[in-house]
Amino acid sequence: MIDKLFFGALLLIAAMVLLMEFSVDRKRRHEWETFKTANECKVISKTDSVRLSGSSTGTSDQPVNAQTTTPSKTGWICKDGITYYK
């Protein structure tokens, strides 16, 4: 019984975190859209996502592999003279 309650509480917490993350992301997108319109921003560049990988030797002489991904971005120049990347 306690396992089911714990599992249920864990699922509820995970759902709440996902909902909050979605809400924050939506708010940020709305703020950018408002700013972009008010400041007459125009697209000046676009980049594709990039995946980098590498390997090294760890402290125990064990091989260590790492990968990073940089998401695609769009460069916007606005009337304030600043270039924003989103």
Rosetta constraint file for C-alpha pairs under 8 A:
AtomPair CA 1 CA 5 HARMONIC 6.39 0.50
AtomPair CA 2 CA 6 HARMONIC 6.02 0.50
AtomPair CA 3 CA 7 HARMONIC 6.03 0.50
AtomPair CA 4 CA 8 HARMONIC 5.98 0.50
AtomPair CA 5 CA 9 HARMONIC 6.05 0.50
AtomPair CA 6 CA 10 HARMONIC 6.09 0.50
AtomPair CA 7 CA 11 HARMONIC 6.20 0.50
AtomPair CA 8 CA 12 HARMONIC 6.16 0.50
AtomPair CA 9 CA 13 HARMONIC 6.15 0.50
AtomPair CA 10 CA 14 HARMONIC 6.17 0.50
AtomPair CA 11 CA 15 HARMONIC 6.12 0.50
AtomPair CA 12 CA 16 HARMONIC 6.19 0.50
AtomPair CA 13 CA 17 HARMONIC 6.21 0.50
AtomPair CA 14 CA 18 HARMONIC 6.25 0.50
AtomPair CA 15 CA 19 HARMONIC 6.13 0.50
AtomPair CA 16 CA 20 HARMONIC 6.15 0.50
AtomPair CA 17 CA 21 HARMONIC 6.15 0.50
AtomPair CA 18 CA 22 HARMONIC 6.15 0.50
AtomPair CA 19 CA 23 HARMONIC 6.15 0.50
AtomPair CA 20 CA 24 HARMONIC 6.19 0.50
AtomPair CA 21 CA 25 HARMONIC 6.15 0.50
AtomPair CA 22 CA 26 HARMONIC 6.10 0.50
AtomPair CA 23 CA 27 HARMONIC 6.21 0.50
AtomPair CA 24 CA 28 HARMONIC 6.22 0.50
AtomPair CA 25 CA 29 HARMONIC 6.25 0.50
AtomPair CA 26 CA 30 HARMONIC 6.23 0.50
AtomPair CA 27 CA 31 HARMONIC 6.16 0.50
AtomPair CA 28 CA 32 HARMONIC 6.19 0.50
AtomPair CA 29 CA 33 HARMONIC 6.16 0.50
AtomPair CA 30 CA 34 HARMONIC 6.21 0.50
AtomPair CA 31 CA 35 HARMONIC 6.12 0.50
AtomPair CA 32 CA 36 HARMONIC 5.81 0.50
AtomPair CA 33 CA 37 HARMONIC 6.20 0.50
AtomPair CA 34 CA 38 HARMONIC 6.17 0.50
AtomPair CA 35 CA 39 HARMONIC 5.95 0.50
AtomPair CA 36 CA 40 HARMONIC 5.95 0.50
AtomPair CA 36 CA 41 HARMONIC 5.10 0.50
AtomPair CA 36 CA 78 HARMONIC 7.48 0.50
AtomPair CA 37 CA 41 HARMONIC 6.64 0.50
AtomPair CA 39 CA 78 HARMONIC 5.69 0.50
AtomPair CA 39 CA 79 HARMONIC 5.60 0.50
AtomPair CA 39 CA 80 HARMONIC 7.21 0.50
AtomPair CA 40 CA 78 HARMONIC 5.83 0.50
AtomPair CA 40 CA 79 HARMONIC 6.14 0.50
AtomPair CA 41 CA 76 HARMONIC 5.78 0.50
AtomPair CA 41 CA 77 HARMONIC 5.38 0.50
AtomPair CA 41 CA 78 HARMONIC 4.06 0.50
AtomPair CA 41 CA 79 HARMONIC 6.65 0.50
AtomPair CA 42 CA 76 HARMONIC 5.26 0.50
AtomPair CA 42 CA 77 HARMONIC 5.49 0.50
AtomPair CA 42 CA 78 HARMONIC 6.47 0.50
AtomPair CA 43 CA 74 HARMONIC 6.88 0.50
AtomPair CA 43 CA 75 HARMONIC 5.78 0.50
AtomPair CA 43 CA 76 HARMONIC 4.53 0.50
AtomPair CA 43 CA 77 HARMONIC 6.54 0.50
AtomPair CA 44 CA 74 HARMONIC 7.69 0.50
AtomPair CA 44 CA 75 HARMONIC 5.50 0.50
AtomPair CA 44 CA 76 HARMONIC 5.65 0.50
AtomPair CA 44 CA 77 HARMONIC 6.50 0.50
AtomPair CA 45 CA 74 HARMONIC 5.73 0.50
AtomPair CA 45 CA 75 HARMONIC 4.78 0.50
AtomPair CA 45 CA 76 HARMONIC 7.22 0.50
AtomPair CA 46 CA 72 HARMONIC 7.46 0.50
AtomPair CA 46 CA 73 HARMONIC 5.76 0.50
AtomPair CA 46 CA 74 HARMONIC 4.37 0.50
AtomPair CA 46 CA 75 HARMONIC 6.02 0.50
AtomPair CA 47 CA 72 HARMONIC 5.31 0.50
AtomPair CA 47 CA 73 HARMONIC 5.27 0.50
AtomPair CA 47 CA 74 HARMONIC 6.42 0.50
AtomPair CA 48 CA 71 HARMONIC 7.12 0.50
AtomPair CA 48 CA 72 HARMONIC 4.43 0.50
AtomPair CA 48 CA 73 HARMONIC 6.84 0.50
AtomPair CA 49 CA 69 HARMONIC 6.97 0.50
AtomPair CA 49 CA 70 HARMONIC 5.40 0.50
AtomPair CA 49 CA 71 HARMONIC 4.40 0.50
AtomPair CA 49 CA 72 HARMONIC 4.06 0.50
AtomPair CA 49 CA 73 HARMONIC 7.56 0.50
AtomPair CA 50 CA 69 HARMONIC 5.60 0.50
AtomPair CA 50 CA 70 HARMONIC 5.13 0.50
AtomPair CA 50 CA 71 HARMONIC 6.68 0.50
AtomPair CA 50 CA 72 HARMONIC 7.47 0.50
AtomPair CA 51 CA 67 HARMONIC 7.02 0.50
AtomPair CA 51 CA 68 HARMONIC 5.76 0.50
AtomPair CA 51 CA 69 HARMONIC 4.36 0.50
AtomPair CA 51 CA 70 HARMONIC 6.42 0.50
AtomPair CA 52 CA 67 HARMONIC 5.59 0.50
AtomPair CA 52 CA 68 HARMONIC 5.32 0.50
AtomPair CA 52 CA 69 HARMONIC 6.30 0.50
AtomPair CA 53 CA 65 HARMONIC 7.34 0.50
AtomPair CA 53 CA 66 HARMONIC 5.57 0.50
AtomPair CA 53 CA 67 HARMONIC 4.25 0.50
AtomPair CA 53 CA 68 HARMONIC 6.44 0.50
AtomPair CA 54 CA 65 HARMONIC 5.82 0.50
AtomPair CA 54 CA 66 HARMONIC 5.43 0.50
AtomPair CA 54 CA 67 HARMONIC 6.57 0.50
AtomPair CA 55 CA 63 HARMONIC 6.92 0.50
AtomPair CA 55 CA 64 HARMONIC 5.46 0.50
AtomPair CA 55 CA 65 HARMONIC 4.32 0.50
AtomPair CA 55 CA 66 HARMONIC 6.18 0.50
AtomPair CA 56 CA 63 HARMONIC 5.84 0.50
AtomPair CA 56 CA 64 HARMONIC 5.18 0.50
AtomPair CA 56 CA 65 HARMONIC 6.53 0.50
AtomPair CA 57 CA 61 HARMONIC 5.45 0.50
AtomPair CA 57 CA 62 HARMONIC 5.55 0.50
AtomPair CA 57 CA 63 HARMONIC 4.60 0.50
AtomPair CA 57 CA 64 HARMONIC 5.58 0.50
AtomPair CA 58 CA 62 HARMONIC 5.20 0.50
AtomPair CA 58 CA 63 HARMONIC 5.98 0.50
AtomPair CA 58 CA 64 HARMONIC 5.85 0.50
AtomPair CA 73 CA 85 HARMONIC 6.02 0.50
AtomPair CA 73 CA 86 HARMONIC 5.31 0.50
AtomPair CA 74 CA 85 HARMONIC 5.44 0.50
AtomPair CA 74 CA 86 HARMONIC 5.37 0.50
AtomPair CA 75 CA 83 HARMONIC 6.42 0.50
AtomPair CA 75 CA 84 HARMONIC 5.65 0.50
AtomPair CA 75 CA 85 HARMONIC 4.46 0.50
AtomPair CA 75 CA 86 HARMONIC 6.63 0.50
AtomPair CA 76 CA 83 HARMONIC 5.41 0.50
AtomPair CA 76 CA 84 HARMONIC 5.08 0.50
AtomPair CA 76 CA 85 HARMONIC 6.19 0.50
AtomPair CA 76 CA 86 HARMONIC 7.85 0.50
AtomPair CA 77 CA 81 HARMONIC 6.54 0.50
AtomPair CA 77 CA 82 HARMONIC 5.94 0.50
AtomPair CA 77 CA 83 HARMONIC 4.42 0.50
AtomPair CA 77 CA 84 HARMONIC 6.41 0.50
AtomPair CA 78 CA 82 HARMONIC 5.93 0.50
AtomPair CA 78 CA 83 HARMONIC 6.50 0.50
AtomPair CA 78 CA 84 HARMONIC 7.80 0.50
